[in-house]
């Protein structure tokens, strides 16, 4: 019997010991009123954002607890104090930047405190070198006296500053001019040749006769931060809160003409009123992109297309601009009219044509200015493509030249552009060999920098350097952490990590600000993944995940000093 009692006692003691071991970490955290932090050792590939989500705390809280001034600069093996279940007790006067991005794998020892030397290898660019060492393009450029980040060469020895090293402050003067400088910078690469081979073997000749010089646009708006949203059918208060958190000043909303005037003369403004009331009430500048003729105004129903009679479009724009005069600040007339899917009118006498698009733009411009002379009219952002096929697409560079030949400078205050970078960093130019990118890198249309510079050069050819380029869509997609297979046509989204998506976005905005001829830039997109679902391709670019939670690029944009 004594043996049985002893056995029960032993089992009981063992259970108590196991319970103590299991509960020890929780008990330690619960001491001092639950304020005692636990510890987390940084693993390869982790970011402060991911760690914060793992423990149910904020990036701010971890950064504050560990005196981290830059959340990008954490390293493998670093021991972080995690204030589990707590929030920072002191709100910093200057918020800690919250760019929660996936860190580049770092050494298991703390970052060096003195500069190291990196020898440039074939296929490298300054942007990826900066990511490799956990520093910035600006920091490396300052240390090495580099004025153009594109101009590095194989064998070049670069001093790499230690992450977090204090460098002389770079002074980038704010853009204060109301028109861009008249001097046209030389493009980094030649624009696509004026004569190009079409998909079907046809040759498209593009004349280069300059248009007469034009004066400064009626309304020249310099660089500013913007983003595209989808507010229809959404909780406008929630979306506006996210926009306010980002700190952008411009918001773009698309308006499908077909949706709001389903029958001729029957325009339903209820949903548009709700959107304009919410955005205008919150103090945002608003741009509406109007596109897609209703079936009654077209001779076909396949895809999107222009109206048979441009006067029908002018009538719609007159009513729209009159209703929102003084509240909507800009109108973009159509989108990507150099693609068949947006301009499918061949069967009713409206084939892909820059001259045909300018005719529609003229009708829209005249209507808007008559209703609200202060509103800015922007020509449609073109799809960046090198393809020239009369049935499917026209090269955006050739299309822009043809628009100038048709007189676009007389019917637009600004020129729209869509400089998507595909899988290429914003500082890269065509056509550098990069072993990390296989495809979408063999033509200038795949590069953010080339598209901006090529458009600027074309504007210079037609004596129109006094007009701003408005970046009405841009961005980098990333498939990281999204389920499902990637459409092969969008394979470039697999080249860009969430870390790179964040870094590229910041650098693109900085580039637009530095160039001096770029007006407002609209990042694509805030919430399309939440609106259209996780299976939509828009998710790759969206700043919010399907549940409406911010992705790292959201915090990156929020952290930019605007």
C-alpha positions in Angstrom: 0.0 0.0 0.0 2.9 2.4 0.8 4.3 1.7 -2.6 1.0 2.7 -4.2 0.9 6.0 -2.2 4.5 6.7 -3.2 3.7 6.1 -6.8 0.7 8.6 -6.6 2.9 11.1 -4.9 5.7 10.7 -7.6 3.1 11.1 -10.4 1.7 14.2 -8.7 5.1 15.8 -8.2 6.0 15.1 -11.9 2.7 16.7 -13.0 3.4 19.8 -11.0 6.9 20.1 -12.4 5.7 19.8 -16.0 3.0 22.4 -15.3 5.5 24.8 -13.9 7.8 24.3 -16.9 4.9 24.8 -19.3 3.6 27.9 -17.5 7.0 29.5 -16.7 7.1 31.7 -19.8 3.6 32.8 -19.3 4.2 33.5 -15.6 7.2 35.5 -16.5 5.3 37.5 -19.0 2.5 38.0 -16.5 4.7 39.5 -13.8 4.6 43.2 -13.2 1.0 43.5 -14.4 1.6 41.6 -17.7 4.2 44.1 -18.9 7.2 41.7 -18.9 8.1 41.1 -22.5 9.0 37.7 -24.0 11.8 37.2 -26.5 12.0 36.3 -30.2 15.1 35.3 -32.1 14.9 36.6 -35.7 15.0 33.8 -38.3 16.0 33.9 -41.9 13.4 35.6 -44.1 11.4 37.2 -41.2 10.4 40.8 -41.1 9.3 43.0 -38.2 5.8 43.1 -39.7 5.5 39.3 -39.8 6.9 39.0 -36.2 4.4 41.6 -35.0 1.5 39.8 -36.5 2.7 36.5 -35.0 2.6 37.9 -31.5 -0.5 40.1 -32.0 1.3 43.3 -31.4 2.2 46.3 -33.6 5.4 47.1 -35.4 5.5 50.4 -33.3 5.4 48.4 -30.1 8.3 46.1 -31.0 10.4 49.0 -32.5 9.8 51.0 -29.3 10.7 48.1 -27.0 14.0 47.5 -28.8 15.0 51.1 -29.7 14.8 50.2 -33.4 14.8 53.4 -35.5 14.4 51.6 -38.9 12.2 48.5 -38.9 13.9 47.3 -42.1 17.2 46.8 -40.3 16.8 43.6 -38.3 19.1 40.6 -38.8 19.2 36.9 -38.4 20.0 35.9 -34.8 18.9 39.3 -33.3 17.0 38.9 -30.0 13.9 41.0 -29.9 11.9 41.8 -26.8 8.2 41.3 -27.6 5.8 43.3 -25.4 3.1 40.6 -25.6 -0.4 41.9 -25.0 0.7 45.4 -24.4 0.8 48.6 -26.4 3.5 51.3 -26.2 2.9 53.5 -23.2 4.6 56.5 -24.8 3.5 57.8 -28.2 6.6 59.0 -30.0 6.5 62.6 -31.2 7.9 61.5 -34.5 6.4 58.1 -35.3 8.8 55.3 -36.0 8.7 54.5 -39.7 6.5 51.4 -40.2 7.7 49.9 -43.4 7.2 46.3 -42.5 9.1 44.5 -45.2 10.6 41.1 -45.6 14.3 41.5 -44.8 17.1 40.3 -47.1 18.8 37.4 -45.4 21.6 38.9 -43.3 24.6 37.5 -41.5 24.1 35.9 -38.1 26.2 38.6 -36.5 25.2 42.2 -36.1 25.7 44.5 -39.0 29.2 46.0 -39.3 29.9 49.4 -37.9 32.4 50.4 -40.6 31.9 50.5 -44.4 32.7 47.4 -46.5 33.7 47.2 -50.1 31.5 45.6 -52.8 32.8 44.8 -56.3 30.1 45.2 -58.9 29.4 42.0 -60.8 27.7 41.4 -64.2 23.9 41.9 -64.0 23.9 43.8 -60.7 22.4 47.2 -60.2 22.6 49.7 -57.3 19.2 48.9 -56.1 19.8 45.2 -55.5 23.2 45.9 -54.0 21.5 48.2 -51.5 19.0 45.5 -50.6 21.8 42.9 -50.2 23.5 45.0 -47.5 20.4 46.4 -45.9 21.1 50.0 -46.9 19.7 52.4 -49.5 20.6 53.5 -53.0 20.8 57.1 -51.6 23.3 56.1 -48.9 25.6 54.2 -51.3 25.3 57.0 -53.8 26.3 59.6 -51.2 29.3 57.7 -49.9 30.6 57.0 -53.4 29.8 60.4 -55.0 27.4 58.7 -57.5 25.1 61.3 -59.2 23.3 58.8 -61.5 22.5 55.4 -59.9 22.2 53.8 -63.3 25.9 54.5 -64.1 27.8 51.7 -62.3 30.0 49.2 -64.1 31.4 45.7 -63.7 34.5 45.7 -61.4 33.6 49.1 -59.8 34.4 49.1 -56.1 31.7 50.5 -54.0 32.0 51.6 -50.3 29.0 50.2 -48.5 28.0 52.2 -45.5 26.9 50.3 -42.4 23.1 50.0 -42.0 21.9 53.0 -39.9 25.1 54.9 -40.4 24.6 58.7 -40.1 25.2 60.4 -43.5 25.1 64.0 -44.5 21.5 64.9 -45.2 20.6 64.9 -48.9 18.8 68.0 -49.9 16.2 67.5 -52.6 14.6 70.9 -53.3 10.8 70.8 -53.3 9.1 71.3 -56.7 7.7 74.8 -56.5 7.4 75.6 -60.2 3.9 75.5 -61.7 5.3 74.1 -65.0 8.1 71.6 -65.6 11.5 72.9 -66.8 11.6 73.5 -70.5 14.8 71.7 -71.0 14.2 68.1 -72.1 16.6 65.6 -70.5 18.1 63.1 -72.9 16.3 59.8 -72.6 18.2 57.0 -71.0 17.5 54.7 -74.0 16.2 55.5 -77.5 12.4 55.3 -77.9 11.2 52.4 -79.9 12.0 52.8 -83.6 9.5 54.8 -85.6 9.2 51.9 -88.0 8.4 48.6 -86.3 7.4 45.1 -87.3 3.8 44.3 -86.5 2.7 41.0 -85.2 1.1 40.1 -88.5 4.2 41.2 -90.6 2.8 44.7 -91.3 5.1 47.7 -91.0 3.7 50.8 -89.3 5.2 54.0 -90.5 5.2 56.8 -87.8 5.8 60.3 -89.1 7.8 62.6 -86.8 6.7 66.1 -88.0 6.6 68.2 -84.9 3.4 70.0 -83.9 3.5 73.8 -83.5 4.8 75.0 -80.2 2.1 75.3 -77.5 1.9 77.5 -74.4 1.8 76.2 -70.9 -1.2 74.2 -70.0 -4.1 76.0 -68.4 -3.7 74.2 -65.1 -0.2 72.8 -64.3 -0.2 70.7 -61.1 3.2 69.6 -59.9 4.2 66.3 -58.2 2.1 64.9 -55.5 1.1 61.5 -53.9 -2.0 59.7 -55.0 -3.6 56.2 -55.2 -6.4 54.5 -57.0 -9.3 53.1 -55.0 -12.6 51.2 -55.6 -15.2 52.9 -53.4 -18.4 51.7 -55.1 -20.1 49.1 -52.9 -17.6 49.6 -50.1 -17.8 51.1 -46.6 -16.6 54.6 -47.6 -15.7 55.6 -44.0 -13.4 52.6 -43.7 -11.7 53.3 -47.0 -11.3 57.0 -46.3 -9.7 56.2 -43.0 -7.1 54.0 -44.8 -6.5 56.8 -47.3 -6.0 59.3 -44.4 -3.6 56.9 -42.7 -1.5 56.8 -45.9 -1.3 60.5 -46.1 -1.9 60.8 -49.9 -3.5 63.9 -51.2 -4.9 62.6 -54.5 -7.4 59.8 -55.0 -8.4 58.2 -58.3 -11.7 56.5 -58.9 -12.8 55.0 -62.2 -16.2 55.8 -63.7 -17.7 53.3 -66.2 -19.9 55.4 -68.4 -21.8 52.2 -69.3 -22.6 51.5 -65.7 -24.0 55.0 -64.9 -25.9 55.7 -68.1 -27.3 52.3 -69.1 -29.9 53.9 -71.3 -29.5 57.2 -73.2 -30.2 60.2 -71.0 -30.8 58.0 -67.9 -27.9 58.8 -65.6 -27.9 57.5 -62.0 -25.6 59.6 -59.8 -26.4 58.0 -56.4 -23.3 55.9 -56.1 -21.0 58.6 -57.5 -22.5 61.2 -55.1 -21.6 59.0 -52.2 -18.0 58.7 -53.4 -17.5 62.3 -54.1 -19.1 63.4 -50.8 -16.8 61.0 -48.9 -13.6 62.0 -50.6 -14.3 65.7 -50.9 -15.5 65.9 -47.3 -12.2 64.4 -46.2 -10.2 67.0 -48.1 -8.8 64.8 -50.9 -8.1 66.0 -54.4 -10.2 63.8 -56.8 -9.5 62.5 -60.2 -12.2 60.6 -62.1 -11.1 58.3 -65.0 -14.1 58.0 -67.4 -14.2 55.1 -69.9 -16.3 52.4 -71.5 -19.2 53.4 -73.7 -22.6 51.8 -73.0 -23.9 49.3 -75.5 -26.6 51.8 -76.7 -23.8 54.2 -77.8 -21.7 51.5 -79.6 -22.1 49.3 -82.5 -20.8 46.2 -80.6 -20.9 44.6 -77.2 -17.5 42.8 -77.1 -15.0 44.1 -74.6 -14.9 47.9 -74.0 -15.0 50.5 -76.7 -15.6 54.0 -77.8 -18.9 55.5 -78.8 -20.1 55.6 -82.4 -20.9 59.3 -81.9 -18.5 61.3 -79.7 -21.3 63.8 -79.0 -22.9 61.2 -76.7 -19.7 61.1 -74.6 -19.6 64.9 -74.6 -23.1 65.0 -73.3 -22.3 62.6 -70.4 -19.1 64.6 -69.5 -21.1 67.9 -69.6 -23.5 66.6 -67.0 -20.8 64.9 -64.9 -18.5 68.0 -64.8 -21.4 70.3 -64.2 -22.6 68.3 -61.2 -19.2 68.1 -59.5 -17.8 71.5 -60.5 -15.4 72.7 -57.9 -15.3 69.3 -56.2 -13.7 67.0 -58.7 -10.3 68.3 -59.6 -9.3 66.3 -62.6 -10.7 64.1 -65.3 -8.7 61.4 -67.2 -10.4 60.7 -70.5 -10.5 57.0 -71.1 -7.8 54.5 -70.2 -5.3 52.6 -72.3 -6.9 53.3 -75.7 -3.9 51.7 -77.4 -5.3 48.3 -76.5 -8.1 46.5 -78.3 -9.7 45.5 -75.0 -10.4 49.1 -74.1 -11.0 50.4 -77.7 -12.8 47.6 -79.5 -14.6 49.5 -82.2 -13.2 48.1 -85.5 -16.6 46.6 -86.4 -18.3 49.9 -86.3 -15.7 52.2 -87.8 -13.7 52.9 -84.7 -10.5 50.9 -85.0 -7.4 51.3 -82.8 -6.2 54.8 -83.7 -4.4 57.6 -81.9 -6.2 60.2 -84.1 -9.6 58.6 -83.3 -8.8 58.7 -79.6 -7.8 62.4 -79.8 -11.1 63.1 -81.4 -12.8 61.6 -78.4 -10.5 63.5 -76.0 -11.3 66.7 -77.8 -15.0 66.1 -77.2 -14.4 65.4 -73.5 -12.0 68.3 -73.0 -14.4 70.8 -74.6 -17.3 69.5 -72.5 -15.4 69.6 -69.2 -13.9 73.0 -69.7 -17.3 74.5 -70.6 -18.7 73.1 -67.3 -15.7 73.6 -65.0 -12.8 75.6 -66.5 -10.7 75.0 -63.4 -10.8 71.2 -63.8 -7.6 69.5 -65.2 -8.1 67.3 -68.2 -5.6 64.5 -68.5 -5.1 62.4 -71.6 -5.5 58.6 -71.1 -2.6 56.7 -69.6 -1.4 54.3 -72.3 -0.6 50.6 -71.8 3.2 50.2 -71.9 3.8 47.8 -74.8 6.2 47.3 -77.7 3.6 45.5 -79.8 2.4 47.1 -83.0 -0.7 45.2 -84.3 -3.6 47.0 -85.9 -6.0 44.4 -84.4 -4.6 44.1 -80.8 -2.3 46.9 -79.7 -0.2 49.8 -80.7 3.1 50.6 -79.1 2.5 53.3 -76.5 5.5 55.3 -77.8 4.2 55.3 -81.3 0.7 56.0 -80.2 1.8 59.0 -78.2 3.7 60.4 -81.2 0.5 59.9 -83.3 -1.5 61.7 -80.6 0.7 64.7 -81.0 0.3 64.6 -84.7 -3.4 64.7 -84.1 -3.1 67.7 -81.8 -3.3 66.3 -78.3 -1.4 69.3 -77.0 -4.4 71.5 -77.7 -6.9 69.3 -75.9 -5.2 68.1 -72.7 -3.7 69.9 -69.7 -1.5 67.0 -68.9 -0.3 63.8 -70.5 -1.2 60.5 -68.8 1.3 57.7 -68.5 1.3 54.1 -67.0 5.0 53.4 -66.3 4.6 49.9 -64.7 8.0 48.3 -63.8 6.9 44.7 -64.2 9.7 42.9 -62.3 12.4 45.6 -62.8 13.5 48.1 -60.1 12.5 51.7 -60.7 16.2 52.7 -61.1 16.9 50.1 -63.7 16.9 50.8 -67.4 16.7 48.7 -70.5 18.2 46.3 -71.1 20.5 45.2 -68.4 21.2 41.5 -67.8 19.8 40.5 -64.5 20.0 36.8 -63.5 17.1 37.3 -61.0 14.7 38.3 -63.8 14.0 36.0 -66.7 11.7 37.8 -69.1 9.9 41.1 -69.2 13.3 42.9 -69.4 14.1 43.0 -73.1 12.2 46.2 -74.1 12.0 49.7 -72.7 8.3 49.4 -72.1 9.0 47.0 -69.2 11.0 49.7 -67.3 9.5 52.5 -65.1 12.5 54.8 -65.8 12.5 54.3 -69.5 8.8 54.9 -70.0 9.0 58.3 -68.2 12.1 59.4 -70.0 10.8 58.2 -73.4 7.5 60.0 -73.0 9.4 63.2 -72.0 11.6 62.9 -75.0 8.6 62.5 -77.3 7.0 65.6 -75.8 10.3 67.4 -76.5 10.2 66.3 -80.1 6.9 68.2 -80.4 8.0 71.3 -78.5 5.7 70.4 -75.6 8.2 70.4 -72.6 6.0 72.8 -70.7 3.4 70.1 -69.8 3.5 67.7 -66.9 3.3 63.9 -67.1 0.6 62.6 -64.8 1.4 59.0 -63.7 -2.2 57.8 -63.6 -1.3 54.2 -62.8 2.0 52.5 -61.7 3.2 49.9 -59.3 4.8 46.5 -58.8 2.9 43.3 -58.2 4.1 40.5 -55.8 2.7 37.0 -55.6 4.5 36.4 -52.2 2.1 34.9 -49.6 -0.8 34.7 -52.1 -2.2 31.2 -52.8 -2.7 29.6 -56.2 -0.7 29.4 -59.4 0.4 32.5 -61.2 -0.9 33.1 -64.7 2.1 32.7 -67.0 1.3 36.0 -68.6 1.9 37.7 -65.2 5.0 35.6 -64.3 6.9 38.8 -63.4 5.0 39.1 -60.1 7.0 36.1 -58.9 10.3 38.1 -59.3 9.2 40.7 -56.8 9.1 40.1 -53.0 6.9 42.0 -50.6 10.2 43.7 -49.5 11.0 44.8 -53.0 7.5 45.9 -53.7 7.7 48.2 -50.8 11.2 49.5 -51.7 10.4 50.0 -55.4 7.2 51.9 -54.6 9.1 54.3 -52.3 11.9 54.8 -54.8 9.4 55.4 -57.7 7.7 58.2 -55.8 11.1 59.7 -55.0 12.1 59.5 -58.6 8.9 61.3 -59.8 9.5 64.0 -57.3 13.2 64.4 -58.3 12.5 64.5 -62.1 10.6 67.8 -62.0 8.4 67.1 -64.9 6.1 64.6 -63.2 2.7 65.7 -61.7 0.6 63.6 -59.4 1.4 59.9 -59.2 -1.4 57.4 -58.6 -0.2 54.0 -57.1 -2.3 51.1 -58.3 -4.2 50.0 -56.1 -5.4 50.3 -52.5 -8.2 47.8 -52.1 -8.9 45.8 -55.2 -7.9 42.5 -53.6 -10.5 43.1 -50.9 -13.1 44.1 -53.5 -12.6 41.5 -56.2 -11.4 38.6 -54.0 -8.2 36.6 -53.5 -8.3 34.9 -56.9 -8.1 38.2 -58.8 -4.9 39.4 -60.4 -5.4 42.8 -58.8 -4.4 41.2 -55.5 -0.7 41.2 -56.6 -0.7 45.0 -56.6 -3.2 45.7 -53.8 -2.0 47.5 -50.6 -4.7 45.7 -48.6 -5.1 41.9 -48.4 -8.4 40.1 -49.0 -9.4 40.8 -45.4 -8.6 44.5 -45.7 -5.4 44.2 -43.6 -2.5 46.3 -44.7 0.4 44.6 -46.6 4.0 45.8 -46.1 3.7 48.2 -49.1 0.9 50.0 -47.3 3.2 50.8 -44.4 6.0 51.7 -46.8 3.8 54.4 -48.4 2.6 55.6 -45.1 6.2 56.1 -43.9 7.2 58.4 -46.7 7.6 62.0 -45.6 5.1 63.9 -47.8 
